[in-house]
Amino acid sequence: MKLRNKINLYTSVLFICLLIIINISIYFSFSKLMLNSDLERTVAEAKQAVNGIQKVDPSVPMEDLLLAYVPLNGMLQIVRDDGNPAGTSVSPGQKSLKDDLPVNYHQKEIQSIIEHNGIPYAFVSIPMISREGDVVGLQVTESLKSTDNMLNTLRSVLMIVTILAMIPVFVSSWFLSNFITRPITSMIATMKDIKESGKFKQIPLPKKSKDELYQMGDTFNNMIELLEVNYEKQGQFISNASHELKTPLTVIESYASLLKRRGKDQPELFDESVQAIHSEAIRMKDLTQQLLLLARNEDKWLLEVKELQLNRIVEESVRSFQKAYNREIDFVQEDEIVVIADLQKFKQLFFIFMDNARKYSESEEKITVRVAKSDQGAIVEVVDRGIGIPREDLEKVFDRFYRVDKARSRKTGGFGLGLSLAKEIADVLGVQIRLESVEGLGTTAKITFPPSNSH
């Protein structure tokens, strides 16, 4: 069963059940109220008859006396303690009461609603002292047919009202189910359209509202927008990665073909080809690792944040870098600085800037590393005296696969991925990175820890 039909059915059944319960409650409450009112009226009549009979002169015949107090639509009789009537008076049309109702003596006052021939009667029995000095019971039985007719009319009216009320209930539940399921239906149609066309689409939303249906539609549109952005990024990422891998593969294929044709006859060609293939294989390995890092970093980083001795960590990293690349590096530091960060992520970020300084400067040029503290927080600077970056390119170097000089990438080994990865790591660590560069003079890379994360 569709959700719309379920909502329609459940709401209709719920409203109808509530309506029936309310009408039943009204009927029984009103019925009890009216019957109790009639019963109290009969009790008052019976007490009035007791007082009147006891005050009348004994010479007045009992039959005449009972006839004076008999209800207009009922019976009045006096019952002895042995269960036999001492006198009975019946109004016209109620002769069956005398013939059919059993006669019972009651020692105490009785009030009840009885039924005779399908008609309710108010029955009241009150003990009294007879003229002879005996205790007898004066019993009044009064027809409540008029009240029963009114209750029957009320019952019919409530049934008709219940049936007629079902129509607006069904109509309103139909509109309600349509209102609730419209965004869902639109969402399903949009998803089917996306599946068939392969194009991302959003559902149209009505005027901005705070209800959950609007929030659901808005969340769906935001999700589609995010998927579209990620899909475009993925396509661009794959395209760029394919482009970057194409060149080293072409080089490897060319040198492999050259080796196949003339490698055995020309040793110098063999050495050159092996060296080129080895170099390009290393480049492909580095590129693949950076691509994997960037792909993993699309998800939330898992950080192990703790206090770090910034001077000691930077000094150890500089020492390792000197041994690995045999470069001269000046390390300048101030007082001990403690920062709060993830150790491995910071080392990765620091290495990216150190590696760029190495790539884009001559081997005989010194690299300077400074660790200092200012009003902005703890600062780590990596300064090279290399080729520098043009001013118009400074804002773009953090984009993926962007290189200032694509022609020199074969020499430096850059893929345009390092600074993009550095930007993502910095965002996760909550630090700022900035490049200051003058073309032909060198570049300064700065990593700034906020004051709240350093002391």
Secondary structure, DSSP 8 states (H G I E B T S, - for coil): --HHHHHHHHHHHHHHHHHHHHHHHHHHHHHHHHHHHHHHHHHHHHHHHHHHHHHS-TTS-HHHHHHHH--TTEEEEEE-TTS-EEEEEE-TT-HHHHHHS-----SS-EEEEEEETTEEEEEEEEEEE-TTS-EEEEEEEEE-HHHHHHHHHHHHHHHHHHHHHHHHHHHHHHHHHHHHHHHHHHHHHHHHHHHHH---------S---SHHHHHHHHHHHHHHHHHHHHHHHHHHHHHHHHHHHHHHHHHHHHHHHHHHHTTT-HHHHHHHHHHHHHHHHHHHHHHHHHHHHHHTTS-----EEEEEHHHHHHHHHHHHHHHH---EEEEE-S--EEEEEHHHHHHHHHHHHHHHHHTS-TTS-EEEEEEEETTEEEEEEEE-SS---GGGTTTTTSTT--S-GGGHHHH---S-HHHHHHHHHHHHT-EEEEEEETTTEEEEEEE--GGGB-
